[in-house]
């Protein structure tokens, strides 16, 4: 019984880190396999470049590994070819000449790397080609060719391991990340609306907004990796770009609400408090429901309760205007009141877009979407 309890507790402790542990196993496997292959082929420097490439380009997802491999190979090819040309054309037998040729090699490649991220490893590759060629008895051209083949081999090993060993797709990681973002938004939204009727902690709100911003940026990166995965996907998956755009727009809505958040005068706050509380509750439940639906690839939660509460809020604001209660407000308070109404309309539209995105992910793989336009 004690052993069973231990393993149960161990699994519960490890479960949140499953993705990280799988990544650790994949990177370790890629490095070891690269070393074995390099030694079997008797490559120079004990297969240093093969092992380094396999470790460097192994990423959390298949799409990330594919993107890193392509970028690494482009940078290596560019740096190696340029270094080989410079090494052949420019004599560098003396120490002073070596300093000059090194500067001539690094400067333009560094400029190219600053313009195009694909060439970030080009200066590194060129330096190794130049400095190692003489050390292991290779000419610049032979050294460049060998280095590129080693990088290609290391990248192929990394991709094979990423596909076959605890494979993790950016699509799956993205769904988990999007679900976590929606869960966090569901927790935050009622707090933002409460700031219009009672005092709130601005430092806490700023911390929450920054946290959401980082999470949305992280999901955008996963969406890019997922797009690459479609090149090697065995089954079609929905495009994550619409979901990425929708999450970004919702994040902007949260920022706009946060900027306007200050308590209204008591007469206005008392009328709006129950409506804003209901909106916060309904939108929060909608976001929670769609977080679960997205991860579970199920149909979206209903937006109807949130729509009812949003319409009730619009009706109440119109009633306040008819009764003349808004005339006593300052210019800043009037601007914030109508800014809130505008943002809530935006929220409504973006929540409808979210439901369509969730529906797209819930559809059977390979089926055509039948969503209304």
Order of alpha helices (4+ residues) and beta strands (2+ residues): alpha-alpha-alpha-alpha-alpha-alpha-alpha-alpha-alpha-alpha-alpha-alpha-alpha
